[in-house]
Amino acid sequence: MERKITASSTIDAQRLNGMVRPETVNLENRTVEFVFTTGQEGQRFHWDIGYYLESLEVSTTAIRQDRLKKGLSVIDNHDTYRGISNVHGITEEYRIENGELVGTVRFASDADSDVVFQKVVDGILRHCSLGYIVHRYDAILNAGEGLDTYRATDWEPTELSIVPVSFETNNGIRAMECEKPAPESLFPLQITITGEDTTMKFRNMLLKYRDPAKVDGDAAGGGNPAPAPVINRAADPAPAPAPAPVVVAPVAPVASDRGLITTFTTNARAAGFDSEHAVNAFSRGLTLEQYNAELLQAMSQRSVAQTPQVPLVADNRSDHKEQERNLIVTSILARNGMAEATAETRKFNGATLMDLARHVMGQQGFMNPLELSKRAFQSTSDFPLILENVMNKSLAAGYEETPRTFLGLGRRGSVNDFRAKHTYRMGDAPSLLPLGENGEYQSGTISEAKESFAIDTFARLIGFSRKMLINDDMGALTNVPRSFGQAGSRLESDVVWGLLLNYNFRLSAAANFKMRDGKTFFHADHNNLVTGAGSVLGEAALSTIRQKGRKMKTLDGNFMNIMWNTFVFPEELETDDEKLLINSIMATQVENINTFQGKYNFRVEPRLAVVSPTAFYGFTNMIDAFEYAYLAGEEGMYTEINNSTNVDGMEILVRKDFGAGYVDERGAVKSAGA
């Protein structure tokens, strides 16, 4: 037989695991494809149903696609309570392919999101988890010992999370919900049941979600029926012959049961529990005396649990202080155009730094400004934490807003120490040879070559004195760290482009960087250098460069057929390269057709002109020409408070651990120009 139950607020938001497709990574666009779900069947748990098997129907008719079309937020581990700071990307294009929901994720470029993206690129994070809501199940009840099957035929994706651990055996098995869902996380659900229900759960659901004073078909009942569930009994088909009759528990309770459950509910509410507590006890078959004893025990346990404890109060105070510190930080940043003011930060509008220090310290009445500023910088005050947080955010903003044109042209890495790191390039696998007369296999070797480099530490101090505090110099509090962040970003570009251009930008002098073979990176013997009249930017130079790539060979002398993807030009050639690479004017003559239009990406880097205003460079995605690396765990800019007495106030140490080295000369080409 078939029964349809429409039960309001009986299902919580759920999750289903997926996987990353690392081969689809696009470093320039910061995108990668994810398999959101395959809909694979897996075991679940629900408080009203118990253990059951769930699967998703992956089809255009089953999936509500409004949220997918707008784009799902990509967050960390389903932690939606952290708000927008926990959003690392957004889903874009999606499709249903071979019974799987597949889509593209584009990651943000802020520091936290970049860490997540790089771990995806490196293959460290491979699992994702799709959050979703089920609006309809088609359920097949199993009269035997097996679990019932619930197939979601109307469901809606809500968010996509990057997760550290997959709960799946293949793809699509989520963790079982073992905690009872909160009311605000529940959604309407419709269940169509096929098969005989020989358990108590169908009866329990009716008892829970129907008014016990009114049952469908009971003429003696009184009162208004509950709005959910509405039970539509379809005409039952003729039952199949069975070897033995099955005794099915009655769906509707008898009149005495209805009176008893009303008493259960009244006692539960008097003890401070909801009616669900009474329904649960009634469905377990407890007598009224047993339930009253259980209520007394539950009230005793609740009384002990609700007794105030000192650590809990301390934690709440800590949370309040941290929240207030964050509001003050946002207020300061908003006044300098680096954040958006909110309703919560308005109470700090117009407050000077001295006002904020006095508020944080809880100082009442008048205090000499010099004495107040002295106490504000003490380690026991929260004020240094506020100043440090403002400086850190200003530093990060300056670091992120400064262009780094080398990103995506080489390989990003990390090191655990300051010792030399080796970069290897492998030769070809041995060529396959025919078997000998006796069927013997011949052995072979793989050649290799390596380069090495080490990271270095670059540091400066940012001071904030008592004089700046008394003068209310908020501009210095944000602008100076911001400029240091910009300097950190410029440092990375100086190091990488200095390596490629053989130039020391810190000393403004030519360098003498050599590869392991004793030759410069761009060298005629490396077959990656174009010189002479044919190297001037134009069709002839690009044609020669393309031929260089086609003729590149492996360490064992086999053709590689390299194709260049991105060219980098000095600002003097910017107009000419735009005409050559993106000119879209339709030619009226065949000889004037632009054969290079739209084939290559290009960037403009002003450091190139310091060495040569006419030379330009090409890079390929097939081989990494260079690698840039950070100290593990300290990507971006690292700061710490320095308690030195050199500054009458406080100072922050700004540090960057960074380095770059060659990987393979075949990954880049240089056209020397005139």
N, C-alpha and C positions, 0 to 999 in steps of 0.2 A: 504494500500500500504506500501512498505518498501523503505526507503531511507538510504543510507550509507554516512556518513560525516566523512572525515578524516581531523581534524582541528589541525594544529600545535600550540603548546604552548597555550593551552586554559584551562588547568586544573592544580590546585595546589596540593601539598602534603596534604593528609587528615589524619584524626585521627578517631579511633574507640575504644570504651572502652571495657575493659574486667574485669576479676576478679581473685583474688587470691584463691587458694585452701589451706587453712591453715593446713588441716589435712595431707598434704604431706610434711611438713617441715622436713628437715634432718639437724640437728644442726651441726653434724660433717662435712658434706660436704658443708654446707651453701647453700643448694638448696631448692627450693619449686616450685611446679607446678602452672602455670598460665593458665587461659582460655584467650587466646589472643583475640578471637572474636567468636561470634556465627553467625555473618553475619546478625543480625536482622535488619529489615527495619526501617528507621527513616527519619525524615524530614531534608533536607539540603537546602543550598542556594548557588547559583553560579551567578556571575555577568552577564553571557551571557545567562543563562537559567532561572533564578529566583528561586522560591521555588519549590522543587520537592522531591519525595521520593526515597531514595537510599537503596539498599541492596547489600550484597556481596555474591557471590557464593563461598561457602567453599568447594573446591574440588581440587584434584591434577591437574586437567586440567586448572582450573581458576587461581590458585596461582603460580606466578613465584617464585621458591623456592631457587634460587641461594644464596640470602642473608640469608635465613633461615638456609641453610646448613653451611654457614660460621659462623653464629651466629649473632644475632642482639644485638647492644649495648643497655643496660638498663640504662636509664638516668632519670633525675628529671624533670617531667612536660614539656617535649618536648623542653627543653632549650638546643639546640644544639650549641648555640654560646659560651657557657662556655668551650667548648673543652673537653679534656680528664679528667679534674678535676671533671666533672659532670657525668662521667661514673661509675656506681655503680655495674655493673654486666654484664653478657652476657647470651644469651639464648643458650641452648644446644639441647638435644633431643626434637623433636616435632612430632606431629601426628594429624591426622584428626579423630575425635571420635564423633559419633552421630551428625554430622553436625557442630562440633565446632573445631576450631584450638587450640590445647592444646600443651603446651611446658614446659620445665624445665628451670628455671632461677638459675644460680649460682652467688652468691653475692661475691664481693671482701671483703678483711679483713681489709682495712684501716678504720680509725676512722669514717669518714663521711659515708662510705658504711655500716659500722657495725650498725650505728644508724638507717639507713633505714631498714636493715635486721631485727634488733630487733623489730622495729615497725611492720614489717610484721609478725614476729613470735608471737608477743603479740596480733595480730588481730587489730591493730590500723590502719594500711594502708592495705586496702582490694581491692583497685581499681587500674587498670592499663589501659593504653591507647595505642593502636597500631597505629603507624604512617604508612601510606601506600600511594602508587601512583596508580591511575587507568589508565590503558592503553586502555580499551575498555568498553563501556556501551552498553547494549541492552535496548533501550528506548521504552516504550509504551506510546504514547501521549493520554491524556484523553480529548475528545472533550466536556465533560461536565464541571461541576464546580470543580471536584476533581483535585488533583495534579497528574502530570505525574510521571511515575515510571521508574527509571533508575537502572538496575541491572548490577553490575560490574562483567563481565565474564572474564576479564583479568586484574589482579591487582598484586601489588608487595609490601610486607611488607618492611619497611625501618628501623624502630627502635621501641623499647618498652619503655614506660615511666611509672614511678610510679606517680600517681596523687592523690591529696587530695580529689577531689570531682568528683563523677561520674555524667555524663550527661544522663545516661541511665534510662529507665524504667524497662528493664529486663537485657539485656546485648547486647552491640553493638550499642547504639545510641550515636553519638558524638555531640559535640557542633556545631551549625551552624556557618560557616565562614561568619562573617559580615563585614570583611574588605577586600578590593580588594587585591588579591595576587600580590606580586612583580614579575617582569618578570623572575628573576633568579630562582624562585621557581616553575615555570610552566613546564609541560611535555606534549609530544604529546598525543593526545586522539582520539580514533575512536568511533563514535556513530552510531549505527544502529537503525533507527527510524521505528516503526510500528504504523500505525494509521494516521488519518488526523490531520494536525496541523492547528487548527482554531485560533491560537494566532499569534502574531507578532514575537515571539522569533526565529522561524526557519528562517524567512526572515531577521531578524536582524543579525543572525549569518552569513548568506550568505553575507550580505552587509559589515560586518566587516572583514571577512577573504577572500574575493575575490576582485580581481582587478576590480573596477567599469568600467574600460574601456574595459573589456573583459568578456563576460558572455557566458557560454556554449550554443551553438545553435544559437548565434547571429552572423550572417555572416557579419554584418556591423561594428562590433567592431574592434578595432585596438589595437596594442601593444601586449606584451607578457602576458600570463595568470599568475596569482599568483600561487605559488607552493602548497598552501593549502587554503581551502580544495579541495579535488578531489571529485566530486559528481558523483556517479555511480547510475544511475536510472535503477532499475530492472523492468522487465515487471510487470505492475500492475495487480493483480488478479481482477476478476470481482467484483465490489462493491456489498455489501449486500443491499437488498432493504431497503430504509429508508422512514419514514413517511413524511418527508419534505426535500427538497434539502438544502444542506449546502453550503454557499458561502465561498470559500477559497481564502485568499489573494494571489495574484500572487507571485511566488518565485523570478523571475528576475525583476529588476526595468526597467521601460521604459526609452527611450533615454533621455527625459527631466529630469528625476530623476537623471540619470547618470551625466548630465551636472551640475545639482544643487549641488549634493554631492561633485563634484570636487571643486566648488566654496566654499562650506562649509569647505572642507579640506584645501584649500589655505589660507582662512582667519584664520583658527585655527593655522596653522603653523606660520603665520605672527605674531600672538599674543603670540607665545611661547608655544602652546599646541600641543599635538600629534593628529594624524588623528582619533584616537578612540574618542576623545572629540567631533569631528565633526559628526562622525557616530552616536553617542548617541543622539545628538541634532536632527539630521535628522530623526532618528527612532521615536522620540517623536513628530514629525509632525510640528516642528517650521518652520516659514518662515525665509528667509534670513535676514530680518530686525530684527526679534525677536532674531535670533542667534547672530547678531552683537552686539545688546544691552547686551545680556548675556555675550559675550566675554569681553566687557568693564567692566562690574561689576566683573567678575572673575579676570581680570587683577588688578583692584583696591584692591580686597581682598588679592591677592597674594603679592602685593607690601607692604601692611601692615604686612602681616605674615612674610615677609622676612627682615623686619627692624631689625638690630642687637640690642640685649638687653643685659644689663650688667650681669644678672644672668646666661644667657646662656654662655657667655664668661668665667665666673668664673667656671662653671661646667666643661667646656672643659679643662680649665687649671688644675682643680682638677683631671680629668681623666688622663691627661698627666703625672702629678706628681705621681699618684698612679701606672701607668704603668711603669714609670722609676724606682720607688722604687722596684717593683716586679722583674725587670730585674737585678737590683743590688743584690737583695737577691739571685736570681738564680745563678748569677756569683760567689758569695761567696760560696754558697753550692757546685757548680760544682768544684771549686778549692779544695774542701775537699772530693770529691768523693761521694757527697750526692745528686747530681742532674746532669742533662745533659745540657751541654752548647749549646746554640743556636746561630744562626747568629746575633740575636739582642743583645746578651750579649757580643759579641766579643770586642766591644768598651771599655768594662770595664776590659778586660784581662790585667793582669800585674799591675793594679792599687792597691796601698796600701790602708789600711784603712784611712789613713790621706788624700790620694788623693780623695777617695770616699766622705769623710766628707767635704772636700773643694768644691767638685763638687755639692753636695747636697745643701750646704749653699750658692752657687753662689759666693764664695769668689774669688776675682780677685787679682793677685799680691801676694807678700810675706806676711806671718803672722807668728809670733812666734808660734812654735808647741804647747807650753803649753797653749797659749791663744786660739789657734784654737781648741784644744781638749776640753777646758773649754766651749767654745761656742757650740761645736758640741753636748754636752750632755744637752743643755738647752731644755726646753719643747717646745719652738717655732721652733726648728729645726726638720726636718724629719729624721735625723740620728738615734735618739733613736728608732723610729718606725722600721727602717731597722734592727737594732741590735735585737730588740725584735722579729721580724718576723723570722730572721735567727735562733735565739735560740728556738723559738716555733717549727719550722720545725725539728730542730735537736733533740729536746726533743721528739717529736712525733715519729721520726724514731727509736730512742732508745727504746721507749715504745713498739712499734709494733714488733720489731725484736727479743725481748726477749721471749722465750717460756713460756706459762702458761698452764700447763698440766691439770689444773682443768676445763678448758673451755669445756662445753658440758656435764660434769658429774653432774652438779647441775643446779639450776634455777637462771637465771639472773633477777634482779629487780632494782627498783629505789625508793628512798624515798624523801619526800619533806622537811624533817627536821631531827634533830638529836635525836628525841625521839625514844623510843623503838618501834620496828616494830614486830608485831605478825605474826607468820606463823601457819596456821591451817591445820589439817588433819581430814578429815571427816570419820565417820563410814559408815556402810552399810545402805541402805534404809530398812525399816522394811520388814520382810518376808511376802509374800502374804499368806493370810489365807482364808479358805473356808467361804462363807457367812453363817450367823446364820440361824436358822429355819425361822426367820421372815424377812430374807433378809437384816439384819443390817450389816453395815461396822464397823470394829474395828479399832481404832486409833493406831498410832505408833509414835515413836520418832527416831531421828537420833543422834547418839553419836558423840562427837568431842573431839579433844585434841589440844593443841597449845604450841608453843615455842616462844621465843622472842629474839631479838638482836637489837643493835643500831650501826650505822656507826660512825666512828671517823675521825678526820682530822689529816693528816700527812703533814708536810711542811718543806721547806728549802729555803735559799736564794742563788741566783747565782749572783755574782758581776762581773762587767766588768769595770775596772778602766781606768783612763787616761794613766797610765803607759802601760797597755796592748794595748791601742789604738796607742800610739806613737811607741811602739815596733812592731806594725803590727802583733799581736798574733792572727791570724785567727784560728789557731788550737784550742785555748781556747774558741773562740767564738762558735765553733761547737761541739768540743769533750766533753767539760764539760757539756753542756745541754744534749747531747746524753747520757752521763753516768747517768745523773739524770733521764732521761726517762727509762733507763734500771733499775734503782733503783725503780722507780714507779711500773714497771711490777713485779719485784721481791717481792716488798711489798705485792702485791695482793696474790702472791703464798704463801708467809710466813703466811698471815692471814688465807687463806682458808685451807692450809695443816696443819697449826698449830692447827686450830679448829678440824680437823679430826684426827690428831695424838696426840692431847692433849699435845701440846708442844709450848712453847713461843720462836720462832726463834729470836726475837729481843734481848731477855735476855739470849738465849742459855740455857734454863732451862725448866724442866717439868712444865706443867700447871695443872690446876685443873678445867677444863671445865665440867659442869654437865648439864644434861637435866632436864626438869621440874620434873621428878620423882626422882631426886637426884642421878641418876646413870650416869656413863660415856656413851658416844654414843655407843661404841662397848662393849657390856656386855652380859654375858651368859643369863641373864633374857630377853634380847632383841632378843635372838635367832639369832644374827648376828656375833657370835664370834666362831672360830674354834681353839682349843688349843690341845696340846699334840703331840704325834708322828704323828698322822694323819694330822697335819697342815703343814708339810713340803711340799714345792712345788713338785708336782708330780700328777699322776693320782688319787691316793687315796684322796689327799687334794681337787682336783677339783671335784671329785665325792661327797665328803662330803659337799662342798660348794653348789653344785647344789641341793642336798637334802634339805639344809637349805632354799633355795629359794622356793622350791616346798611346803615346810611345813609352810611358812609364813602365818599368819592369820590376818584378819581385826580386828578392835577394837571390833567388835561384835562376833569374833570367827569363821568367815568363811574363807575357804581356798582362797589364792590369787594366788598361782601357779606362783611365780615370777621367771623370767629367767634373768640371768646376761648377760650383753652386753659387758662390758669393764673391763679389769683387769689392775691394776697399780702396777708396780714392782719397787723395788730399783735397782740400777745399778749392785749390786752384783748378782742378779738373771736374768739379761738381757739375757745372753747366754742360760741359762736353760729354760727360758720361750719361747725363740724363737724355741728351739728344741721341746718343748712340744706343742706349739700352731700353728707353721707355718711349721714344718718339713714336707717336701713333698717327702721324699725318699720312694719309693715303697717297702713295706715289703714283704718278701718271705714267711713268716709264719703268720698265722692268729693271733697268740698271740702278734705279733709285730706291728699290725696295729695301727696307731695313730688315735684314735676316736675323738680327740679334734681338729684335723687339720682344720683350717679355720672357726671355730665356734665362736671365740671370737676376739674382738679387744683388743689391749694392748698398754700401754704407760709406759715409764720409767721416774720416778721422783726421783732425788737424795736426796730430803729432807726425804724420807722414811727411808733411811739408817741411818740418824742421830738418829732416835728412835730405829729402829731394822733393821739389814741387811737381815733378813730372812722373815719378815712379808710382806704380799702382800694383796691387797684389790680388791674387785669386786663391780661394780656399775650397776644399771639397768635403762633403759629408762622408766620403768613403774611407778616409784615413784621417786620424788626428795628427795635425802638424805639431801641436804643443799641448802641454797640460799646465793648468794653474791649480794651486792647492792651498787649503786653509788648515790650520791646526784643528783637529777633530774636536767638535763641541764649541768652537769659538769662531764660527763663520760670522761674517759681518764685522761690526765694531764691538770690542770688549771694553767695558769700563769697570772701575772699582774705586771706592773712596779711599783716599790716602790721608792718614792722620798725621802727616808731617806738620811740623811747627813753622815751616818756611812761609806759610801764608796765614795772615791774620783772618782766619775764617775757615774755609774748607777747600779742598782741591780734589779733583777727580782725575785718575790716571786713565788715559785713552790709549788703547793698544790694539794693534793689528798684527797677526801672524800670517804671513802670506809669502808665496814664492811661485815661480814658473820655470819651466824647462822644456827643452826640445823633446819630441817624440819621434817624428818621422818626417824627413825633408820632402818626401813625395806628397805630403798633404797640403802643400802650398806652392805657389809659383809667383815670381816677381818679374814685372816688365819695367826695365830701368828707365825708359823714357829718353828724352833728348840729352 
